[in-house]
Amino acid sequence: MDQELATIVGQRVRRLRTQAGHSLRRQAELSGVSASALSALENGRGGMSIAALQRVGAFFDLTICDLLDVPEDSVRTGSRPRIEVFCPGDAVAHTVERGSGVAYQVLGRGAGHALAPYVISFAPGSGYDADRIAHPGEEFTYVVFGEVELFHGDERRPVRQGEAVRFDTDIPHAFANPSASLAAVIVGTATPPW
């Protein structure tokens, strides 16, 4: 994740942990992550997979959207604009790297919404199929250009430029760009909590 987001998320997690009265090692054990990964997160070095962030957030009854939301005082307020227009470049809250060559951008603020829109860009041959997550709800994805492969449980399904896919998210899922020469960009939305 970018440095600003890593700092915000780290401070948020540290504050929640100390309010809960847990040592770093105990919190890591309760959250199902390594103490070194939790320490890196709390110290603004990020580097934690989305699946691990999901486990940390779940311990505190927060979704990934809540953890990644900025500014910090907006977490769990539920306030949101009635209309949001997303323009290229200015609506991206933060970028989270989901493996080498994968830029995962959450559009707008995540907390308090029924949908979490995103844009994912893939370099040739990149993906995050090793960091699959599951969450309640549905997801809809449209391939703007290139081709991606959807990993959904034991299924693998290609989704080409101009195609869209909708799927249940209670099964661990992820995307990858199987192409060695083309970049791919997908736009989608998921129902939180993820």
Protein Blocks (a to p, Z undefined) as FASTA:
>chain_A
ZZklmmmmmmmmmmmmmmnopafklmmmmnopafklmmmmmnongopafklmmmmmmmno
pafklmmpccfklgonlpacfbdcddehjlpfbdcdebehiacddehjfehpabdcdddd
ddehiacklmcccdedddddddfbhcddddehjbccdddehiacdddfkbccddddfbfk
bccdddddddddZZ
